[in-house]
């Protein structure tokens, strides 16, 4: 059967003959294959003889449609196709209708017969599907070992550290917010503006924490997802013995592994809010007089003074400073007026 199939194979596309046409030298080729060659060799005049791909003898033509149909060969191919049902081959993306039935051992890719004749693959080594299957099967085990030994454990540890640090930072900011709420609820309504100002600062610190951790966590999560997909692809065709399907999956698997190699791991730098907000201590507020409340420095501004802030945070704080200054003057003026009247 293999020898018969070889006789029924087009020398150009290396697939079974489709609508075979015979030249004057008695060599036959697929009509589509001849059309591709004739189109590529078309000169100033359409009827310029071209050379047979097999024996290199010149063969006059008037287009592929004018060439004699090899009825005997076509009949044999049709009967052979009924006897042996071949797996459907994927078509080449660069040459319409041409099956991917050649393996380029240099580029480790499936190509068609036309691809093998182009400059992109000139001088490359080619091999049969069966030989390529044996080679890639051995490479598969080595590639799987690389993926399994990939630094996923370090990534998970780093991801867990970032999640824990984020949680502690947010808990710290939330704890300060609760203290601020407890303190300002004891004050008269004229201090409501100051309470809202400091709570807003704490919300700004939450934004600092989110901007510091979320991008890194998102990147690491995406890398881990690609890693899981690569392992999933490997498991899906680990036991496949059909060469074509295995090589197609192997190509996709190798691309996933290349993406993992190029993945840049973020730095393990951790941001800590508490040490940076050194002067933010609710306990010291009890010693303040009412007229000194406006001197309280919000934690977000303290953090900005020492770090320069993250994009978007400084603009948010600066815009609020100007409006708060006018509001505080009006709010704190009322208590002083009442004390003056009492005297």
Secondary structure as the mmCIF struct_conf table of DSSP 4:
data_model
#
loop_
_struct_conf.conf_type_id
_struct_conf.id
_struct_conf.beg_label_comp_id
_struct_conf.beg_label_asym_id
_struct_conf.beg_label_seq_id
_struct_conf.end_label_comp_id
_struct_conf.end_label_asym_id
_struct_conf.end_label_seq_id
HELX_RH_AL_P HELX_RH_AL_P1 UNK A 2 UNK A 7
TURN_TY1_P TURN_TY1_P1 UNK A 8 UNK A 8
STRN STRN1 UNK A 9 UNK A 9
TURN_TY1_P TURN_TY1_P2 UNK A 11 UNK A 13
BEND BEND1 UNK A 14 UNK A 15
STRN STRN2 UNK A 16 UNK A 16
BEND BEND2 UNK A 18 UNK A 19
STRN STRN3 UNK A 20 UNK A 22
TURN_TY1_P TURN_TY1_P3 UNK A 24 UNK A 25
BEND BEND3 UNK A 26 UNK A 26
STRN STRN4 UNK A 28 UNK A 30
HELX_RH_AL_P HELX_RH_AL_P2 UNK A 31 UNK A 40
TURN_TY1_P TURN_TY1_P4 UNK A 41 UNK A 41
BEND BEND4 UNK A 44 UNK A 45
TURN_TY1_P TURN_TY1_P5 UNK A 46 UNK A 47
STRN STRN5 UNK A 50 UNK A 51
TURN_TY1_P TURN_TY1_P6 UNK A 53 UNK A 55
STRN STRN6 UNK A 58 UNK A 59
BEND BEND5 UNK A 62 UNK A 62
HELX_RH_3T_P HELX_RH_3T_P1 UNK A 64 UNK A 66
BEND BEND6 UNK A 67 UNK A 67
STRN STRN7 UNK A 68 UNK A 69
HELX_RH_AL_P HELX_RH_AL_P3 UNK A 71 UNK A 83
BEND BEND7 UNK A 84 UNK A 84
HELX_LH_PP_P HELX_LH_PP_P1 UNK A 86 UNK A 90
STRN STRN8 UNK A 91 UNK A 91
HELX_LH_PP_P HELX_LH_PP_P2 UNK A 92 UNK A 92
BEND BEND8 UNK A 93 UNK A 95
TURN_TY1_P TURN_TY1_P7 UNK A 96 UNK A 97
STRN STRN9 UNK A 99 UNK A 99
STRN STRN10 UNK A 102 UNK A 104
TURN_TY1_P TURN_TY1_P8 UNK A 105 UNK A 108
STRN STRN11 UNK A 109 UNK A 111
TURN_TY1_P TURN_TY1_P9 UNK A 113 UNK A 114
HELX_RH_3T_P HELX_RH_3T_P2 UNK A 115 UNK A 117
BEND BEND9 UNK A 118 UNK A 118
HELX_RH_3T_P HELX_RH_3T_P3 UNK A 119 UNK A 121
TURN_TY1_P TURN_TY1_P10 UNK A 122 UNK A 123
STRN STRN12 UNK A 126 UNK A 127
HELX_RH_AL_P HELX_RH_AL_P4 UNK A 129 UNK A 148
TURN_TY1_P TURN_TY1_P11 UNK A 149 UNK A 149
BEND BEND10 UNK A 150 UNK A 150
TURN_TY1_P TURN_TY1_P12 UNK A 151 UNK A 151
HELX_RH_AL_P HELX_RH_AL_P5 UNK A 152 UNK A 184
TURN_TY1_P TURN_TY1_P13 UNK A 185 UNK A 186
BEND BEND11 UNK A 187 UNK A 187
HELX_RH_3T_P HELX_RH_3T_P4 UNK A 189 UNK A 191
HELX_RH_AL_P HELX_RH_AL_P6 UNK A 192 UNK A 236
BEND BEND12 UNK A 237 UNK A 237
TURN_TY1_P TURN_TY1_P14 UNK A 238 UNK A 239
HELX_RH_AL_P HELX_RH_AL_P7 UNK A 243 UNK A 262
HELX_LH_PP_P HELX_LH_PP_P3 UNK A 263 UNK A 267
BEND BEND13 UNK A 273 UNK A 273
HELX_RH_3T_P HELX_RH_3T_P5 UNK A 274 UNK A 276
TURN_TY1_P TURN_TY1_P15 UNK A 278 UNK A 279
HELX_RH_3T_P HELX_RH_3T_P6 UNK A 282 UNK A 287
HELX_RH_3T_P HELX_RH_3T_P7 UNK A 290 UNK A 295
HELX_LH_PP_P HELX_LH_PP_P4 UNK A 296 UNK A 298
HELX_RH_AL_P HELX_RH_AL_P8 UNK A 299 UNK A 307
TURN_TY1_P TURN_TY1_P16 UNK A 311 UNK A 312
HELX_RH_AL_P HELX_RH_AL_P9 UNK A 313 UNK A 342
#
